[in-house]
Amino acid sequence: MDATRRKVLLAPITVTPSKPLTPSHLKGLLWADVMYRATAQVADVTYRYSHTTYHPTEQTLGFWEFLDRTRGDTDYSCLSEEDIGELYVRYRAEGAMPSAEMAPYADAVEHTDYVHPAGARVLRLWAGHYERLGLHDPGLMAHQPPGLGLQEMIDELVAEELGLDQRDLGGPVYLDATRFGLPLRQIVAADGRPNYLACALRELLPLAAEYDEVVLLYDRELDPDYQLLERVLTHKGTIVHRIPLGRVPIDGKITSARQGGWHDHTVSALLRSVGDDHDPAALRLGMRLYFIAGLGPGQQESFRFDLLRKNLTRAEKLLSAADEAPERDDRGALFGLLDRHRRGHTHIDPYRLTSSLLGRGHRAPGRALLSTVFL
């Protein structure tokens, strides 16, 4: 790494490998990808996206226990994301399982590289989507444990007067940022089960201090938790930027993937609908044009197949124009182009950068920019 360049930690929210990727998931992944690849041209960036860190949550361990209890020795290698997603919907409808039933799975996750065959199957299928869409793979299949054990994380919070541990009294563990005007938030249940925020703290507390800037990219519905996470990391001296993204409505409605109803709008379905009508470069660029510039950071616009196809066609025209335009591929020119899409921070704003490709009267983007960031 260049010692003169700033160091950025990009930590987008992870998607639990228990269901198919939906437009909302894809939107977040494409935003993170463009931010990572663009920012990497102007800073040293670490893209931290560890499924290992978040396996200990109830929604994952409980699902694995449910599968083994209800499906036995099922061969998951031939199931689709949709097949496994349907099983996840059934699990969520059943309700949470007692902690004792999940304990062996928690132990396996903490002390080995265990991943349930259903989860491993979903991750392999996602790897195929990543490849086709040109997404940077931050280690989908890798074993990447967090830097702190659960007890270490709790001890650190308590020492900083940011944690309230009531387990000796039969109670839970709370993240306590009340002195900053934020509410108490339970992060570990009385029976020892951590939630998503506890897992994020295990990962980010030991990492954040190594970076000049931490960027948290996440689902807007989790904003209260990410405000707490920002406060804890800022208290440790880290500069933190929160970037909440709205979900993508389907026919005007926003629902959770755990409720099902996503069959016609999974990433697999989107890619099947496109087929081979566009070459790989146009597919990759067009997806980014639509999910970043077209849908924007909010959640006002419902997903539309016609607008997706329109952006794929627009991508073909941009690529053709880039091939015909005089190439200015020196590193200084690329740095200057990207640098204008920063607003007092180190990371590049994906929305501003991607939208700049679509402005009327703008010079055709250079092939170097497209290849480096969007393809």
DRENDO-1510 file (C-alpha; in Angstrom, 1 decimal, always signed):
<recs>
REC; n; res; u; v; w
REC; 1; MET; +0.0; +0.0; +0.0 .
REC; 2; ASP; +1.0; +3.6; -0.7 .
REC; 3; ALA; +1.6; +5.2; +2.7 .
REC; 4; THR; +0.5; +8.6; +1.3 .
REC; 5; ARG; -3.0; +7.3; +0.3 .
REC; 6; ARG; -5.8; +7.3; +2.7 .
REC; 7; LYS; -7.1; +4.0; +3.9 .
REC; 8; VAL; -10.9; +3.2; +3.6 .
REC; 9; LEU; -12.8; +0.3; +5.1 .
REC; 10; LEU; -16.0; -0.4; +3.1 .
REC; 11; ALA; -18.3; -2.6; +5.1 .
REC; 12; PRO; -21.7; -3.2; +3.4 .
REC; 13; ILE; -24.4; -5.1; +5.1 .
REC; 14; THR; -24.3; -8.8; +4.3 .
REC; 15; VAL; -27.1; -10.8; +2.7 .
REC; 16; THR; -27.9; -14.1; +4.6 .
REC; 17; PRO; -27.4; -17.1; +2.2 .
REC; 18; SER; -30.8; -18.5; +2.9 .
REC; 19; LYS; -32.8; -17.1; +0.0 .
REC; 20; PRO; -32.5; -15.9; -3.5 .
REC; 21; LEU; -31.1; -12.5; -4.3 .
REC; 22; THR; -33.8; -9.9; -5.0 .
REC; 23; PRO; -33.7; -6.5; -6.6 .
REC; 24; SER; -33.2; -4.9; -3.2 .
REC; 25; HIS; -30.2; -7.1; -2.6 .
REC; 26; LEU; -28.8; -6.5; -6.1 .
REC; 27; LYS; -29.1; -2.7; -5.6 .
REC; 28; GLY; -26.9; -2.8; -2.5 .
REC; 29; LEU; -24.4; -5.1; -4.1 .
REC; 30; LEU; -24.0; -3.0; -7.2 .
REC; 31; TRP; -23.7; +0.2; -5.1 .
REC; 32; ALA; -21.0; -1.4; -3.0 .
REC; 33; ASP; -19.2; -2.7; -6.1 .
REC; 34; VAL; -19.0; +0.7; -7.9 .
REC; 35; MET; -18.0; +2.4; -4.7 .
REC; 36; TYR; -15.2; -0.1; -4.1 .
REC; 37; ARG; -13.8; -0.1; -7.6 .
REC; 38; ALA; -14.0; +3.7; -8.0 .
REC; 39; THR; -12.5; +4.5; -4.5 .
REC; 40; ALA; -9.7; +2.0; -5.1 .
REC; 41; GLN; -8.4; +4.3; -7.8 .
REC; 42; VAL; -7.9; +7.2; -5.3 .
REC; 43; ALA; -7.3; +5.4; -1.9 .
REC; 44; ASP; -6.4; +2.0; -0.4 .
REC; 45; VAL; -9.7; +0.2; +0.1 .
REC; 46; THR; -10.6; -2.9; +2.1 .
REC; 47; TYR; -13.9; -4.4; +1.1 .
REC; 48; ARG; -15.1; -6.4; +4.2 .
REC; 49; TYR; -18.0; -8.7; +3.5 .
REC; 50; SER; -17.8; -11.8; +5.7 .
REC; 51; HIS; -20.6; -14.3; +5.9 .
REC; 52; THR; -18.6; -16.1; +8.6 .
REC; 53; THR; -19.1; -13.1; +10.9 .
REC; 54; TYR; -22.9; -13.2; +10.7 .
REC; 55; HIS; -23.6; -17.0; +10.7 .
REC; 56; PRO; -24.0; -17.0; +14.5 .
REC; 57; THR; -27.3; -15.0; +14.3 .
REC; 58; GLU; -30.6; -16.8; +15.0 .
REC; 59; GLN; -31.9; -16.4; +11.5 .
REC; 60; THR; -29.0; -18.4; +10.1 .
REC; 61; LEU; -28.4; -21.0; +12.8 .
REC; 62; GLY; -32.2; -21.5; +13.4 .
REC; 63; PHE; -32.7; -22.1; +9.7 .
REC; 64; TRP; -29.9; -24.7; +9.6 .
REC; 65; GLU; -31.4; -26.5; +12.6 .
REC; 66; PHE; -34.9; -26.4; +11.0 .
REC; 67; LEU; -33.5; -27.9; +7.8 .
REC; 68; ASP; -31.8; -30.8; +9.5 .
REC; 69; ARG; -34.9; -31.4; +11.7 .
REC; 70; THR; -37.4; -31.3; +8.9 .
REC; 71; ARG; -35.4; -32.4; +5.8 .
REC; 72; GLY; -32.9; -34.8; +7.2 .
REC; 73; ASP; -30.1; -35.7; +4.8 .
REC; 74; THR; -31.3; -33.7; +1.8 .
REC; 75; ASP; -29.0; -33.3; -1.1 .
REC; 76; TYR; -29.0; -29.5; -1.5 .
REC; 77; SER; -26.5; -29.5; -4.5 .
REC; 78; CYS; -29.4; -29.8; -7.0 .
REC; 79; LEU; -31.7; -27.2; -5.4 .
REC; 80; SER; -32.1; -23.7; -6.7 .
REC; 81; GLU; -32.0; -20.5; -4.7 .
REC; 82; GLU; -35.8; -20.4; -5.0 .
REC; 83; ASP; -36.1; -23.9; -3.6 .
REC; 84; ILE; -34.0; -23.1; -0.6 .
REC; 85; GLY; -35.7; -19.7; -0.2 .
REC; 86; GLU; -39.1; -21.5; +0.0 .
REC; 87; LEU; -37.7; -23.5; +2.9 .
REC; 88; TYR; -36.6; -20.3; +4.6 .
REC; 89; VAL; -40.0; -18.8; +4.3 .
REC; 90; ARG; -41.4; -21.9; +6.0 .
REC; 91; TYR; -38.9; -21.6; +8.7 .
REC; 92; ARG; -39.7; -18.0; +9.4 .
REC; 93; ALA; -43.4; -18.9; +9.5 .
REC; 94; GLU; -42.7; -21.6; +12.1 .
REC; 95; GLY; -41.0; -19.2; +14.6 .
REC; 96; ALA; -37.7; -19.2; +16.5 .
REC; 97; MET; -36.3; -22.4; +17.9 .
REC; 98; PRO; -35.0; -22.8; +21.5 .
REC; 99; SER; -31.4; -21.7; +21.8 .
REC; 100; ALA; -30.3; -25.2; +23.0 .
REC; 101; GLU; -31.3; -26.7; +19.6 .
REC; 102; MET; -29.0; -24.2; +17.9 .
REC; 103; ALA; -26.0; -24.6; +20.2 .
REC; 104; PRO; -24.2; -27.3; +18.3 .
REC; 105; TYR; -24.4; -25.1; +15.1 .
REC; 106; ALA; -23.1; -22.1; +17.0 .
REC; 107; ASP; -20.2; -24.1; +18.3 .
REC; 108; ALA; -19.3; -25.4; +14.8 .
REC; 109; VAL; -19.4; -21.9; +13.4 .
REC; 110; GLU; -17.2; -20.4; +16.1 .
REC; 111; HIS; -14.6; -23.1; +16.2 .
REC; 112; THR; -14.5; -24.5; +12.6 .
REC; 113; ASP; -15.3; -23.3; +9.1 .
REC; 114; TYR; -18.6; -25.1; +9.1 .
REC; 115; VAL; -21.3; -23.9; +6.7 .
REC; 116; HIS; -24.5; -25.9; +6.3 .
REC; 117; PRO; -24.8; -27.5; +2.8 .
REC; 118; ALA; -27.9; -25.4; +2.0 .
REC; 119; GLY; -25.9; -22.2; +2.7 .
REC; 120; ALA; -22.9; -23.4; +0.8 .
REC; 121; ARG; -25.2; -24.2; -2.2 .
REC; 122; VAL; -26.7; -20.7; -2.1 .
REC; 123; LEU; -23.2; -19.1; -2.0 .
REC; 124; ARG; -22.0; -21.1; -4.9 .
REC; 125; LEU; -25.0; -20.0; -6.9 .
REC; 126; TRP; -24.4; -16.4; -5.9 .
REC; 127; ALA; -20.8; -16.7; -7.1 .
REC; 128; GLY; -22.1; -17.4; -10.5 .
REC; 129; HIS; -24.2; -14.3; -10.4 .
REC; 130; TYR; -21.2; -12.3; -9.3 .
REC; 131; GLU; -19.2; -13.5; -12.2 .
REC; 132; ARG; -21.8; -12.8; -14.8 .
REC; 133; LEU; -22.5; -9.3; -13.4 .
REC; 134; GLY; -18.8; -8.5; -12.9 .
REC; 135; LEU; -19.1; -8.0; -9.2 .
REC; 136; HIS; -15.9; -8.0; -7.1 .
REC; 137; ASP; -16.0; -11.1; -5.0 .
REC; 138; PRO; -14.9; -10.2; -1.4 .
REC; 139; GLY; -14.8; -13.8; -0.3 .
REC; 140; LEU; -18.2; -15.3; -0.6 .
REC; 141; MET; -16.9; -18.8; +0.0 .
REC; 142; ALA; -14.0; -17.8; +2.3 .
REC; 143; HIS; -13.8; -18.5; +6.0 .
REC; 144; GLN; -13.4; -15.0; +7.5 .
REC; 145; PRO; -14.0; -14.9; +11.2 .
REC; 146; PRO; -14.3; -11.6; +13.1 .
REC; 147; GLY; -11.4; -10.2; +15.0 .
REC; 148; LEU; -13.1; -10.4; +18.4 .
REC; 149; GLY; -14.8; -13.2; +20.2 .
REC; 150; LEU; -18.3; -12.5; +21.6 .
REC; 151; GLN; -17.1; -12.2; +25.2 .
REC; 152; GLU; -14.1; -10.0; +24.1 .
REC; 153; MET; -16.5; -7.6; +22.3 .
REC; 154; ILE; -18.8; -7.4; +25.4 .
REC; 155; ASP; -15.8; -6.8; +27.7 .
REC; 156; GLU; -14.6; -4.0; +25.4 .
REC; 157; LEU; -18.0; -2.3; +25.4 .
REC; 158; VAL; -18.4; -2.6; +29.2 .
REC; 159; ALA; -14.9; -1.2; +29.7 .
REC; 160; GLU; -15.8; +1.8; +27.5 .
REC; 161; GLU; -19.0; +2.2; +29.4 .
REC; 162; LEU; -20.9; +1.4; +26.3 .
REC; 163; GLY; -22.2; -2.0; +27.4 .
REC; 164; LEU; -24.6; -3.2; +30.0 .
REC; 165; ASP; -24.1; -6.9; +30.8 .
REC; 166; GLN; -27.0; -8.3; +32.8 .
REC; 167; ARG; -26.3; -12.0; +32.2 .
REC; 168; ASP; -25.3; -12.6; +35.8 .
REC; 169; LEU; -28.9; -11.6; +36.7 .
REC; 170; GLY; -30.4; -13.7; +34.0 .
REC; 171; GLY; -30.8; -10.8; +31.6 .
REC; 172; PRO; -29.4; -9.9; +28.2 .
REC; 173; VAL; -26.5; -7.7; +27.1 .
REC; 174; TYR; -27.3; -4.1; +25.9 .
REC; 175; LEU; -25.4; -1.6; +23.8 .
REC; 176; ASP; -25.6; +1.5; +26.0 .
REC; 177; ALA; -25.3; +4.8; +24.1 .
REC; 178; THR; -27.8; +6.6; +26.2 .
REC; 179; ARG; -25.4; +9.3; +27.2 .
REC; 180; PHE; -25.4; +10.2; +23.5 .
REC; 181; GLY; -29.2; +10.4; +23.4 .
REC; 182; LEU; -29.6; +7.0; +21.8 .
REC; 183; PRO; -31.8; +4.2; +23.2 .
REC; 184; LEU; -30.6; +1.0; +24.8 .
REC; 185; ARG; -30.3; -1.8; +22.3 .
REC; 186; GLN; -30.2; -5.5; +23.2 .
REC; 187; ILE; -27.4; -7.2; +21.3 .
REC; 188; VAL; -27.1; -10.5; +23.1 .
REC; 189; ALA; -30.1; -12.4; +24.5 .
REC; 190; ALA; -30.1; -13.9; +28.0 .
REC; 191; ASP; -29.4; -17.3; +26.5 .
REC; 192; GLY; -26.3; -16.0; +24.7 .
REC; 193; ARG; -27.7; -15.6; +21.2 .
REC; 194; PRO; -26.1; -12.5; +19.4 .
REC; 195; ASN; -28.0; -10.4; +16.9 .
REC; 196; TYR; -26.7; -8.8; +13.7 .
REC; 197; LEU; -25.5; -5.7; +15.5 .
REC; 198; ALA; -23.4; -7.8; +18.0 .
REC; 199; CYS; -21.8; -9.6; +15.1 .
REC; 200; ALA; -21.1; -6.3; +13.3 .
REC; 201; LEU; -19.4; -5.0; +16.5 .
REC; 202; ARG; -17.2; -8.1; +16.7 .
REC; 203; GLU; -16.0; -7.5; +13.2 .
REC; 204; LEU; -15.7; -3.7; +13.1 .
REC; 205; LEU; -14.4; -2.8; +16.5 .
REC; 206; PRO; -10.9; -4.3; +16.0 .
REC; 207; LEU; -10.8; -3.2; +12.3 .
REC; 208; ALA; -12.0; +0.4; +12.3 .
REC; 209; ALA; -9.0; +2.0; +14.1 .
REC; 210; GLU; -6.7; +0.8; +11.2 .
REC; 211; TYR; -8.5; +3.1; +8.7 .
REC; 212; ASP; -8.8; +6.8; +8.0 .
REC; 213; GLU; -12.5; +6.3; +7.0 .
REC; 214; VAL; -15.1; +3.6; +7.5 .
REC; 215; VAL; -18.1; +3.5; +5.1 .
REC; 216; LEU; -21.2; +1.6; +6.2 .
REC; 217; LEU; -23.6; +0.8; +3.4 .
REC; 218; TYR; -26.9; -0.7; +4.6 .
REC; 219; ASP; -30.6; -1.2; +4.4 .
REC; 220; ARG; -32.4; +2.0; +5.4 .
REC; 221; GLU; -34.8; +0.0; +7.7 .
REC; 222; LEU; -31.8; -0.7; +9.9 .
REC; 223; ASP; -30.9; +2.9; +10.3 .
REC; 224; PRO; -31.4; +2.9; +14.2 .
REC; 225; ASP; -28.8; +0.1; +14.6 .
REC; 226; TYR; -26.4; +1.8; +12.2 .
REC; 227; GLN; -26.6; +5.0; +14.1 .
REC; 228; LEU; -25.6; +3.1; +17.2 .
REC; 229; LEU; -22.8; +1.4; +15.3 .
REC; 230; GLU; -21.5; +4.8; +14.0 .
REC; 231; ARG; -21.6; +6.2; +17.5 .
REC; 232; VAL; -19.5; +3.4; +19.0 .
REC; 233; LEU; -16.9; +3.5; +16.2 .
REC; 234; THR; -16.8; +7.3; +16.4 .
REC; 235; HIS; -16.3; +7.1; +20.1 .
REC; 236; LYS; -13.2; +5.0; +19.4 .
REC; 237; GLY; -11.8; +7.8; +17.1 .
REC; 238; THR; -12.9; +6.6; +13.7 .
REC; 239; ILE; -14.4; +8.7; +11.0 .
REC; 240; VAL; -17.6; +7.0; +9.9 .
REC; 241; HIS; -19.9; +7.6; +7.0 .
REC; 242; ARG; -23.3; +6.0; +7.0 .
REC; 243; ILE; -25.0; +5.4; +3.6 .
REC; 244; PRO; -28.6; +4.0; +4.0 .
REC; 245; LEU; -30.2; +2.6; +0.8 .
REC; 246; GLY; -33.9; +2.2; +0.3 .
REC; 247; ARG; -35.3; -1.2; -0.8 .
REC; 248; VAL; -36.7; -1.7; -4.3 .
REC; 249; PRO; -40.5; -1.9; -4.3 .
REC; 250; ILE; -42.2; -4.5; -6.4 .
REC; 251; ASP; -45.5; -3.2; -7.8 .
REC; 252; GLY; -45.4; -0.4; -5.2 .
REC; 253; LYS; -44.9; -2.7; -2.2 .
REC; 254; ILE; -41.8; -3.2; -0.1 .
REC; 255; THR; -41.7; -6.7; +1.6 .
REC; 256; SER; -39.0; -8.7; +3.3 .
REC; 257; ALA; -37.6; -11.7; +1.4 .
REC; 258; ARG; -38.6; -13.9; +4.4 .
REC; 259; GLN; -42.2; -13.4; +3.3 .
REC; 260; GLY; -41.6; -14.9; -0.2 .
REC; 261; GLY; -43.4; -13.7; -3.3 .
REC; 262; TRP; -40.1; -12.9; -5.1 .
REC; 263; HIS; -40.2; -15.7; -7.7 .
REC; 264; ASP; -40.6; -13.4; -10.7 .
REC; 265; HIS; -38.1; -10.9; -9.5 .
REC; 266; THR; -35.0; -12.8; -8.3 .
REC; 267; VAL; -31.7; -12.1; -9.8 .
REC; 268; SER; -31.9; -15.4; -11.6 .
REC; 269; ALA; -35.2; -14.4; -13.1 .
REC; 270; LEU; -33.8; -11.0; -14.1 .
REC; 271; LEU; -30.9; -12.7; -15.9 .
REC; 272; ARG; -33.1; -15.2; -17.6 .
REC; 273; SER; -35.3; -12.4; -18.8 .
REC; 274; VAL; -32.3; -10.7; -20.4 .
REC; 275; GLY; -31.0; -13.9; -21.9 .
REC; 276; ASP; -28.3; -13.4; -24.5 .
REC; 277; ASP; -29.8; -10.2; -25.9 .
REC; 278; HIS; -26.9; -8.1; -24.7 .
REC; 279; ASP; -23.2; -8.8; -24.5 .
REC; 280; PRO; -21.5; -9.1; -21.1 .
REC; 281; ALA; -20.2; -5.6; -21.0 .
REC; 282; ALA; -23.6; -4.1; -21.8 .
REC; 283; LEU; -25.3; -6.3; -19.2 .
REC; 284; ARG; -22.8; -5.2; -16.5 .
REC; 285; LEU; -23.0; -1.5; -17.3 .
REC; 286; GLY; -26.7; -1.5; -17.9 .
REC; 287; MET; -27.4; -3.1; -14.5 .
REC; 288; ARG; -25.4; -0.4; -12.8 .
REC; 289; LEU; -27.1; +2.4; -14.7 .
REC; 290; TYR; -30.5; +1.1; -13.6 .
REC; 291; PHE; -29.9; +0.0; -10.1 .
REC; 292; ILE; -27.7; +3.0; -9.1 .
REC; 293; ALA; -28.6; +6.0; -11.2 .
REC; 294; GLY; -32.1; +4.9; -12.2 .
REC; 295; LEU; -33.5; +3.7; -8.8 .
REC; 296; GLY; -31.3; +6.1; -6.7 .
REC; 297; PRO; -30.7; +5.9; -3.0 .
REC; 298; GLY; -34.4; +6.1; -2.0 .
REC; 299; GLN; -37.2; +3.7; -2.4 .
REC; 300; GLN; -39.8; +5.6; -4.4 .
REC; 301; GLU; -39.5; +3.8; -7.7 .
REC; 302; SER; -40.8; +0.3; -8.2 .
REC; 303; PHE; -38.8; -2.2; -10.2 .
REC; 304; ARG; -39.6; -2.1; -13.9 .
REC; 305; PHE; -38.4; -4.6; -16.5 .
REC; 306; ASP; -38.9; -2.1; -19.3 .
REC; 307; LEU; -36.7; +0.4; -17.6 .
REC; 308; LEU; -34.0; -2.2; -17.0 .
REC; 309; ARG; -34.0; -3.1; -20.7 .
REC; 310; LYS; -33.9; +0.5; -21.6 .
REC; 311; ASN; -30.8; +1.0; -19.5 .
REC; 312; LEU; -29.2; -2.1; -21.1 .
REC; 313; THR; -29.8; -0.5; -24.5 .
REC; 314; ARG; -28.4; +2.8; -23.2 .
REC; 315; ALA; -25.3; +0.9; -22.0 .
REC; 316; GLU; -24.7; -0.4; -25.5 .
REC; 317; LYS; -24.7; +3.1; -26.8 .
REC; 318; LEU; -22.3; +4.4; -24.1 .
REC; 319; LEU; -19.9; +1.5; -24.8 .
REC; 320; SER; -20.0; +2.2; -28.5 .
REC; 321; ALA; -19.4; +6.0; -27.9 .
REC; 322; ALA; -16.6; +5.2; -25.6 .
REC; 323; ASP; -14.9; +3.0; -28.2 .
REC; 324; GLU; -15.1; +5.8; -30.7 .
REC; 325; ALA; -14.0; +8.6; -28.4 .
REC; 326; PRO; -10.3; +9.6; -28.0 .
REC; 327; GLU; -9.0; +7.6; -25.1 .
REC; 328; ARG; -7.5; +9.6; -22.2 .
REC; 329; ASP; -6.4; +6.7; -20.0 .
REC; 330; ASP; -3.6; +8.2; -18.1 .
REC; 331; ARG; -4.0; +7.7; -14.4 .
REC; 332; GLY; -4.0; +11.4; -13.6 .
REC; 333; ALA; -7.0; +12.0; -15.8 .
REC; 334; LEU; -8.9; +9.1; -14.3 .
REC; 335; PHE; -8.1; +10.3; -10.8 .
REC; 336; GLY; -9.4; +13.8; -11.6 .
REC; 337; LEU; -12.6; +12.5; -13.1 .
REC; 338; LEU; -13.3; +10.4; -10.0 .
REC; 339; ASP; -12.2; +13.0; -7.5 .
REC; 340; ARG; -15.0; +15.3; -8.4 .
REC; 341; HIS; -17.5; +12.8; -7.1 .
REC; 342; ARG; -16.3; +13.1; -3.5 .
REC; 343; ARG; -18.0; +15.5; -1.0 .
REC; 344; GLY; -15.6; +16.1; +1.8 .
REC; 345; HIS; -14.9; +12.4; +2.2 .
REC; 346; THR; -12.5; +9.9; +0.7 .
REC; 347; HIS; -14.9; +7.4; -0.9 .
REC; 348; ILE; -16.5; +8.0; -4.3 .
REC; 349; ASP; -20.2; +8.5; -4.4 .
REC; 350; PRO; -21.6; +5.8; -6.7 .
REC; 351; TYR; -24.8; +7.7; -7.4 .
REC; 352; ARG; -23.1; +10.9; -8.5 .
REC; 353; LEU; -20.5; +9.0; -10.6 .
REC; 354; THR; -23.0; +6.7; -12.3 .
REC; 355; SER; -25.5; +9.5; -13.0 .
REC; 356; SER; -22.7; +11.5; -14.6 .
REC; 357; LEU; -22.6; +9.0; -17.4 .
REC; 358; LEU; -26.2; +9.9; -18.4 .
REC; 359; GLY; -26.2; +13.7; -18.4 .
REC; 360; ARG; -27.1; +15.3; -21.7 .
REC; 361; GLY; -24.3; +17.0; -23.4 .
REC; 362; HIS; -21.6; +15.3; -21.4 .
REC; 363; ARG; -18.6; +13.9; -23.1 .
REC; 364; ALA; -18.7; +10.2; -23.8 .
REC; 365; PRO; -17.1; +8.3; -20.9 .
REC; 366; GLY; -13.7; +6.9; -21.6 .
REC; 367; ARG; -13.2; +3.2; -21.9 .
REC; 368; ALA; -10.7; +3.3; -19.1 .
REC; 369; LEU; -13.4; +4.6; -16.7 .
REC; 370; LEU; -15.9; +2.0; -17.8 .
REC; 371; SER; -13.5; -0.9; -17.7 .
REC; 372; THR; -12.1; +0.1; -14.3 .
REC; 373; VAL; -15.3; +0.9; -12.5 .
REC; 374; PHE; -18.4; -0.5; -14.3 .
REC; 375; LEU; -17.4; -3.6; -16.2 .
</recs>
